[in-house]
Amino acid sequence: MPIVTLTISHLDAGKKRALAEGFTKVAAEATGIPEEKFIVIFDEKPRDSIAVGGKLLADQ
């Protein structure tokens, strides 16, 4: 089973649903693998655990 993993700061359930549906649809179309075979994992990190350009997201 193919796995799509997204590492991101916190998302609400509605955004996760939309992303899971979108990722699954696009990946299935691109690969020819049926949608029901895909697993989507949200690896959520707190904003104080992610830095961009040397600055924590929590500080931006």
N, C-alpha and C positions, 0 to 999 in steps of 0.2 A: 504494500500500500504506500503510495507517495505521501510525503509529509511536507506541508508548507509551514514554516515557522516565522513568526514576526516578533522581533524584540522591539518593545515600545514602552513608553510610559503609560500610565493608567488610561484605559478607555472604558466608556460605559457600555452596557450590554447591547444597546442598539447599534452602536458603531461596530462592535465585534460581529454582530449578526450580518451587517451589511458587508463588511470586509470578508468574512468567511464565505458568504454566497458569491461575492465577486471573484475572490481568489480561486475558488473551486470551479466556477464556470469557465474562467479564462484558461486555467491550467488544463481542464478537461478538453476544451476545444483545441488547445495547442498540442496536446499529447495524444489525443484519441483515447485516453483512459476514461472510463465512466466516472461521473461525478461522485457516485457513492463509494468509490475506492479512496478518495482523498481525505486526509486528516489535516486539519488546520489547528495549529497550536499558537496561542498568544503567550509569549514570554514577557510578562510585565515587570518593569523595573521602576523603582521610585525615581522621581526627577532629580533627587540628590545623588543618584547612582549613575547618571548619564551626563557626560560633558561633551560639548561641541565647541571647537575652537579654543579649548583650554578653559571654558567656563561651564560650570554646572547649570543644567537646565533650571534647577530650583532657584538660581540666582538671576535668571533672565526675566 
